[in-house]
Amino acid sequence: MKSNAVCWFEIYVNDMARAKTFYETVLGQALTRLDNPEVKSDFPQPEMWAFPMEEEAGASGAICKMEGVEAGGNSTLVYFNCEDCSVEQNRIETAGGKLIAPKMSIGEHGFIAIAQDPDGNNIGFHSLK
């Protein structure tokens, strides 16, 4: 079976309402609550709000709040696909985030911008124009 290396991502946050507002504002898309089935486990169950998903190549994911897991580690950088990443870049600061690196060319692979969400997570935006 052929597939992409990444099939899912989670961005851990401390304040779900603030994070949900930030991502919905910057991306211009609504997140959908993921309800966990009743699980009998000692492992804490997270509150999750998923980004829009399509049945095609690529990965989707969710913002996630879980007891004992703090946000802001920045060991992984998730890039959101955009038509033109300058649009999302221009929404970052008014939504409560911080622009780390403005839109820049990455040669034949398009353009990226990098930001920090209100919980301190670094995120990226990618577009071909």
C-alpha positions in Angstrom: 0.0 0.0 0.0 1.4 3.4 -1.0 0.7 6.3 1.3 2.2 9.5 2.6 4.5 9.3 5.6 2.2 11.4 7.7 -1.4 10.4 8.2 -2.5 12.6 11.1 -1.3 15.4 13.3 -2.3 17.0 16.7 -1.4 20.5 17.9 -1.6 20.6 21.6 -3.1 23.7 23.1 -3.7 25.1 26.6 -6.8 27.2 25.9 -9.2 25.4 23.5 -11.6 28.3 22.9 -8.7 30.7 22.1 -7.0 28.1 19.9 -10.2 27.3 18.0 -10.9 31.0 17.4 -7.3 31.5 16.2 -7.2 28.7 13.7 -10.7 29.3 12.4 -9.9 33.0 11.9 -6.5 32.5 10.3 -7.5 29.6 8.0 -11.0 30.9 7.3 -12.5 27.5 7.9 -14.6 25.9 10.7 -13.2 23.1 12.9 -15.4 20.2 13.8 -15.6 18.6 17.2 -14.3 15.0 17.3 -16.2 13.0 19.9 -14.3 10.1 21.5 -16.3 6.9 21.9 -16.5 5.7 25.5 -13.0 4.3 26.1 -12.2 2.4 29.2 -8.6 3.4 29.8 -6.4 5.0 32.4 -5.1 7.2 29.6 -6.7 10.7 29.6 -9.1 11.4 26.8 -8.5 14.7 24.9 -10.9 17.3 23.7 -10.3 17.6 19.9 -11.4 19.9 17.1 -10.5 18.7 13.6 -9.4 20.7 10.6 -11.4 20.0 7.4 -10.7 16.6 5.9 -10.9 15.2 2.4 -10.6 11.7 1.2 -7.4 12.2 -0.8 -3.6 12.2 -0.4 -2.3 14.2 2.4 -3.0 14.4 6.1 -5.5 16.2 8.4 -5.4 16.7 12.1 -6.8 18.5 15.1 -6.1 20.9 17.9 -6.0 18.9 21.1 -6.2 19.6 24.8 -5.4 16.8 27.2 -4.6 16.7 30.9 -0.8 16.4 31.5 0.2 17.6 28.0 1.4 21.2 27.7 1.5 23.2 24.5 4.5 24.9 23.0 7.2 22.3 22.6 7.8 23.2 18.9 9.6 20.0 18.0 7.4 19.5 15.0 6.3 22.0 12.3 3.0 21.5 10.6 2.4 23.3 7.3 -1.1 24.2 6.2 -1.9 24.2 2.5 -3.1 27.6 1.2 -4.0 29.2 -2.1 -1.7 32.2 -1.3 0.0 32.0 2.1 0.1 35.8 2.3 -3.7 35.8 3.0 -3.3 33.6 6.1 -0.2 35.5 7.1 -2.2 38.8 7.2 -4.7 37.3 9.6 -2.1 35.9 12.2 -1.6 38.9 14.4 -5.2 40.1 14.5 -6.1 36.5 15.5 -3.7 36.6 18.5 -0.7 34.9 17.0 2.8 36.1 16.1 4.4 36.2 12.6 7.8 34.5 12.8 8.9 34.6 9.1 6.9 36.4 6.5 6.0 34.9 3.1 9.2 33.8 1.4 10.1 31.9 -1.8 11.3 28.3 -1.5 12.2 28.2 -5.2 10.3 25.8 -7.4 8.4 24.5 -4.4 6.4 27.7 -3.9 6.2 29.9 -0.8 6.0 29.6 3.0 5.3 31.7 6.0 5.8 30.7 9.6 3.9 31.8 12.6 3.3 31.1 16.3 -0.2 30.4 17.6 -1.4 31.9 20.9 -0.3 28.7 22.8 3.3 29.1 21.5 3.2 26.4 18.8 5.1 27.1 15.6 3.1 26.5 12.5 3.7 27.0 8.8 1.7 27.9 5.7 2.5 26.7 2.2 1.3 27.9 -1.2 2.4 27.6 -4.8 1.8 31.3 -5.5 
